[in-house]
Amino acid sequence: MTKEEKNQAIDALVSDLGSNANFYLADISNLNAEQTYKLRAAAHKKSIGIKVVKNTLLRKALERAEGEFDGLYDVLKGNTSIMFSETGNAPAKLIAELRKKGDRPILKGAWVGESIYLGDENVKVLESIKSKEEVIGEIIGILQSPAKNVISALQTPGRNIAGILQTLAEKAE
C-alpha cells in the first residue's frame, strides 16, 4: 500500500467513525468463506456495516477522529474487523447469535453511547442496552398508561349515570 492509499484508507475510516455513533471491534479470524458470507449477510439485514481493517490504520483513524478512543488502542492486535451500527445493541445481538453456532466472532472492544467496553465478556451487557427507539417506546407507554386510566375512570361513571337516568325516565312513563 502506498502512503497515499494509506491516507485515503485512514480518511475513509475517520469518515465512518464520524458518521456512526456506535462501533464494535471484533476478531472474525478462522471463519471460512461460507461463515464469513453468512456473517456479512446477517449484518447487512440488520443494517450493520463490516470492514476488515489494519490495526495501524485504524489506530491512526481513531487518533484523528473526534472522541476519546484511547482505551481501545490496547485491543488493536491480531485480526480486527470493525462493525458500524446506528443501533447500539445490534452488533452485540449479532455476535451472540453467531456465537451459538461457533466460537467467532470474538468481541475485542466497543464504542457505544460514548462509552468504551473492552473484552468478550461484555457481549451480554451490550446486548441488554436498549436502543433509542426502545427507550422512546417505553416512555410513551409509561406516559400513556395514566392517561388511559383517567379516561377510563371518567367514562365509567358517566355510563352508569346515563344508565340510571334512562331507567328512571322509562319508569316515569
ChimeraX attribute file (.defattr): number of C-alpha atoms within 10 A of each C-alpha:
attribute: neighborCount
match mode: 1-to-1
recipient: residues
	/A:1	7
	/A:2	7
	/A:3	8
	/A:4	9
	/A:5	10
	/A:6	14
	/A:7	15
	/A:8	12
	/A:9	18
	/A:10	23
	/A:11	17
	/A:12	13
	/A:13	23
	/A:14	19
	/A:15	13
	/A:16	16
	/A:17	22
	/A:18	14
	/A:19	12
	/A:20	15
	/A:21	16
	/A:22	22
	/A:23	26
	/A:24	24
	/A:25	29
	/A:26	26
	/A:27	19
	/A:28	20
	/A:29	14
	/A:30	12
	/A:31	15
	/A:32	9
	/A:33	9
	/A:34	9
	/A:35	15
	/A:36	15
	/A:37	12
	/A:38	12
	/A:39	19
	/A:40	16
	/A:41	13
	/A:42	15
	/A:43	20
	/A:44	12
	/A:45	9
	/A:46	15
	/A:47	15
	/A:48	20
	/A:49	18
	/A:50	20
	/A:51	13
	/A:52	15
	/A:53	18
	/A:54	17
	/A:55	17
	/A:56	14
	/A:57	16
	/A:58	22
	/A:59	20
	/A:60	16
	/A:61	21
	/A:62	21
	/A:63	15
	/A:64	15
	/A:65	18
	/A:66	11
	/A:67	13
	/A:68	13
	/A:69	17
	/A:70	11
	/A:71	14
	/A:72	18
	/A:73	16
	/A:74	11
	/A:75	16
	/A:76	19
	/A:77	12
	/A:78	9
	/A:79	15
	/A:80	23
	/A:81	22
	/A:82	22
	/A:83	21
	/A:84	26
	/A:85	21
	/A:86	18
	/A:87	22
	/A:88	24
	/A:89	22
	/A:90	23
	/A:91	30
	/A:92	24
	/A:93	17
	/A:94	18
	/A:95	22
	/A:96	20
	/A:97	13
	/A:98	18
	/A:99	13
	/A:100	9
	/A:101	8
	/A:102	11
	/A:103	13
	/A:104	19
	/A:105	23
	/A:106	20
	/A:107	25
	/A:108	24
	/A:109	26
	/A:110	30
	/A:111	22
	/A:112	20
	/A:113	12
	/A:114	12
	/A:115	12
	/A:116	16
	/A:117	21
	/A:118	18
	/A:119	14
	/A:120	16
	/A:121	13
	/A:122	15
	/A:123	23
	/A:124	14
	/A:125	11
	/A:126	18
	/A:127	18
	/A:128	12
	/A:129	17
	/A:130	14
	/A:131	15
	/A:132	11
	/A:133	10
	/A:134	11
	/A:135	12
	/A:136	12
	/A:137	12
	/A:138	11
	/A:139	11
	/A:140	11
	/A:141	11
	/A:142	11
	/A:143	11
	/A:144	11
	/A:145	10
	/A:146	11
	/A:147	11
	/A:148	11
	/A:149	11
	/A:150	10
	/A:151	10
	/A:152	11
	/A:153	11
	/A:154	11
	/A:155	11
	/A:156	10
	/A:157	11
	/A:158	11
	/A:159	11
	/A:160	11
	/A:161	11
	/A:162	11
	/A:163	12
	/A:164	12
	/A:165	12
	/A:166	12
	/A:167	11
	/A:168	11
	/A:169	10
	/A:170	9
	/A:171	8
	/A:172	7
	/A:173	5
